[in-house]
Amino acid sequence: MLRLTVSAVALAIASPAFATGFVTPPAPPAIVPVEQDWTGAYIGVQIEGFDRFDSFQFDNAVDGYEGTFSGLFAGYRFDLGDIVIGAEVDYVTGSLDRTFVAPGVIIIGPGDIDVEITRIGGEIGYDLGDILIYGTAGTAQLQLTNFAASFEGSGMFYGFGVDYRVSDRVMVGAEVLQNTFDDFEVAPGLEYEVTTFGLNVAFTF
């Protein structure tokens, strides 16, 4: 009887010890931050504003009006760690309402001029996680059409931009580009320049 009583007392004393921490609970899983990877294809829509669309013909400048372009773009990027490289093609269109300087002819009076710009270029940027800052440059094609004429020329563009990852599949961005067109077969000496500021949204896959 004495042995049974001593055993019961010992068990009663030991039970709270087990209940108060002798059994270590499992540690919670460590949270490892996932680094953003910019590798992949994307496609999106954009809108570009400008406050001057200048034409230069034989060293005479004719200032255009402010306006907007809108269009589509698509590209592919490779994330190399801190550095991201890629290539992109985009197309924008809009219209001007001003006195039109045609190849060798000045049409008196305002008129709507349809503008189309196609750009193909490369990018190099710096990876800041959910933010990518980059520079871009490449070739560009310009087509102008109004009620009396339609012609096209080629040139170049360069600029910089920033993209922000909203989610794994969606990113938004802003871009400033300088566009220069000075190769017109039908009108040597003709040149167009326009600086655009664009906002865009893209879907990655």
C-alpha positions as CSV (number, residue, x, y, z in Angstrom):
1,M,0.0,0.0,0.0
2,L,2.9,2.4,0.8
3,R,4.6,1.7,-2.5
4,L,1.3,2.5,-4.4
5,T,0.9,5.7,-2.5
6,V,4.5,6.9,-3.2
7,S,4.1,6.0,-6.9
8,A,0.9,8.0,-7.1
9,V,2.5,11.0,-5.5
10,A,5.5,10.8,-7.8
11,L,3.2,10.6,-10.8
12,A,1.2,13.6,-9.6
13,I,4.4,15.7,-9.2
14,A,5.8,14.7,-12.6
15,S,2.6,15.4,-14.6
16,P,2.7,19.2,-14.2
17,A,6.3,19.2,-15.3
18,F,5.4,17.5,-18.6
19,A,2.5,19.9,-19.0
20,T,4.6,23.0,-18.5
21,G,7.3,22.6,-21.2
22,F,9.3,19.5,-21.1
23,V,7.8,18.6,-24.5
24,T,9.1,21.2,-27.0
25,P,6.5,22.2,-29.6
26,P,7.6,22.0,-33.3
27,A,9.1,25.2,-34.6
28,P,7.0,27.2,-37.2
29,P,8.2,26.9,-40.8
30,A,10.7,29.6,-41.8
31,I,9.3,32.2,-44.2
32,V,11.8,32.5,-47.1
33,P,11.2,35.6,-49.3
34,V,10.7,34.8,-53.0
35,E,12.8,36.9,-55.3
36,Q,11.1,38.4,-58.3
37,D,12.0,36.9,-61.7
38,W,11.5,39.1,-64.7
39,T,12.2,36.3,-67.2
40,G,9.4,35.7,-69.6
41,A,7.1,37.0,-72.4
42,Y,4.6,39.9,-72.0
43,I,2.0,41.7,-74.0
44,G,0.1,44.9,-73.1
45,V,-1.6,48.2,-74.1
46,Q,-0.2,51.7,-73.8
47,I,-1.1,55.4,-74.2
48,E,1.5,58.1,-75.0
49,G,1.1,61.8,-74.7
50,F,3.2,64.5,-76.5
51,D,3.2,68.3,-76.5
52,R,5.1,68.9,-79.8
53,F,5.2,67.0,-83.0
54,D,7.8,68.9,-85.0
55,S,8.6,68.7,-88.6
56,F,11.8,70.0,-90.2
57,Q,12.0,70.5,-93.9
58,F,15.1,72.1,-95.4
59,D,16.0,73.5,-92.0
60,N,12.5,75.1,-91.5
61,A,10.6,74.0,-88.5
62,V,6.9,73.7,-88.3
63,D,5.5,73.0,-84.9
64,G,2.7,70.4,-84.4
65,Y,0.1,70.3,-81.7
66,E,-0.1,68.3,-78.5
67,G,-2.0,65.0,-78.6
68,T,-1.9,61.3,-77.7
69,F,-1.1,58.0,-79.3
70,S,-2.4,54.6,-78.2
71,G,-1.4,51.0,-79.1
72,L,0.0,47.6,-78.3
73,F,3.4,46.2,-77.4
74,A,5.0,42.8,-76.7
75,G,8.4,41.6,-75.7
76,Y,10.5,39.1,-73.9
77,R,13.0,39.5,-71.0
78,F,15.8,37.5,-69.4
79,D,16.6,38.0,-65.7
80,L,20.3,37.5,-65.2
81,G,20.3,38.4,-61.5
82,D,20.8,42.1,-61.0
83,I,20.7,42.8,-64.7
84,V,17.7,42.2,-67.0
85,I,17.9,42.3,-70.8
86,G,15.1,42.0,-73.3
87,A,13.6,43.0,-76.7
88,E,10.3,44.6,-77.5
89,V,8.1,45.6,-80.4
90,D,5.3,48.2,-80.2
91,Y,2.8,50.0,-82.4
92,V,1.0,53.2,-81.6
93,T,-1.3,55.4,-83.7
94,G,-3.0,58.8,-83.3
95,S,-3.8,61.9,-85.2
96,L,-2.5,65.5,-85.6
97,D,-4.6,68.6,-86.4
98,R,-2.3,71.2,-87.9
99,T,-1.0,72.7,-91.2
100,F,0.6,69.7,-93.0
101,V,4.0,69.8,-94.5
102,A,4.0,67.2,-97.3
103,P,7.1,66.1,-99.2
104,G,7.9,69.3,-101.1
105,V,4.4,70.8,-100.6
106,I,2.8,72.9,-97.9
107,I,-0.9,72.4,-97.7
108,I,-2.6,75.5,-96.4
109,G,-5.1,75.1,-93.6
110,P,-5.5,72.6,-90.7
111,G,-6.2,69.0,-91.5
112,D,-6.3,65.7,-89.7
113,I,-3.1,63.7,-90.1
114,D,-3.1,60.0,-89.1
115,V,0.2,59.0,-87.5
116,E,1.4,55.4,-87.1
117,I,4.7,54.5,-85.3
118,T,6.2,51.1,-85.1
119,R,9.3,50.5,-82.9
120,I,11.6,47.6,-82.4
121,G,14.3,47.8,-79.8
122,G,16.3,46.3,-77.0
123,E,16.3,46.9,-73.3
124,I,18.8,46.7,-70.4
125,G,17.7,47.3,-66.9
126,Y,18.4,46.9,-63.2
127,D,16.4,44.5,-61.0
128,L,15.1,46.1,-57.8
129,G,12.7,43.2,-56.9
130,D,9.2,44.3,-57.8
131,I,10.6,47.3,-59.6
132,L,12.6,47.3,-62.9
133,I,14.3,50.4,-64.2
134,Y,15.7,50.2,-67.7
135,G,17.0,52.0,-70.8
136,T,15.8,51.3,-74.3
137,A,16.8,52.1,-77.9
138,G,16.1,50.8,-81.4
139,T,14.7,51.5,-84.8
140,A,11.4,53.1,-85.6
141,Q,9.1,53.5,-88.6
142,L,6.8,56.5,-89.2
143,Q,3.8,56.6,-91.5
144,L,1.8,59.8,-92.1
145,T,-1.5,59.9,-93.9
146,N,-3.9,62.8,-94.7
147,F,-6.5,63.5,-97.3
148,A,-3.9,64.4,-100.0
149,A,-0.8,62.2,-99.3
150,S,0.6,59.2,-97.5
151,F,4.3,58.5,-97.0
152,E,6.6,56.8,-94.5
153,G,10.1,57.2,-93.2
154,S,12.4,55.5,-90.8
155,G,14.6,56.6,-87.9
156,M,15.4,55.7,-84.3
157,F,14.3,56.1,-80.7
158,Y,15.8,56.0,-77.3
159,G,14.7,56.6,-73.7
160,F,14.1,55.1,-70.3
161,G,11.3,53.5,-68.3
162,V,10.3,51.8,-65.1
163,D,8.0,48.8,-64.5
164,Y,6.3,47.7,-61.3
165,R,5.0,44.2,-60.6
166,V,1.4,44.4,-59.3
167,S,1.2,40.6,-59.2
168,D,2.8,37.5,-60.8
169,R,0.9,38.2,-64.0
170,V,0.3,41.9,-64.1
171,M,2.8,44.8,-64.3
172,V,2.3,48.6,-64.9
173,G,4.9,51.0,-66.2
174,A,5.9,54.5,-67.4
175,E,8.3,55.4,-70.3
176,V,9.8,58.5,-71.9
177,L,11.0,58.2,-75.5
178,Q,12.7,60.5,-77.9
179,N,11.7,59.6,-81.5
180,T,13.5,61.0,-84.6
181,F,12.6,60.2,-88.2
182,D,14.9,61.5,-90.9
183,D,15.1,58.9,-93.7
184,F,12.3,59.7,-96.2
185,E,13.0,58.4,-99.8
186,V,10.4,60.8,-101.3
187,A,11.7,63.9,-99.4
188,P,15.4,64.1,-98.5
189,G,15.9,66.7,-95.9
190,L,12.6,66.1,-94.2
191,E,12.7,65.3,-90.5
192,Y,10.2,64.6,-87.7
193,E,10.8,64.6,-84.0
194,V,8.5,63.9,-81.1
195,T,9.1,63.2,-77.4
196,T,6.5,60.9,-75.8
197,F,5.5,60.1,-72.3
198,G,3.7,56.8,-72.0
199,L,1.8,54.8,-69.4
200,N,1.2,51.1,-69.9
201,V,-0.2,47.8,-68.4
202,A,1.0,44.4,-69.4
203,F,0.2,40.7,-68.8
204,T,3.1,38.3,-68.4
205,F,3.2,34.6,-69.2
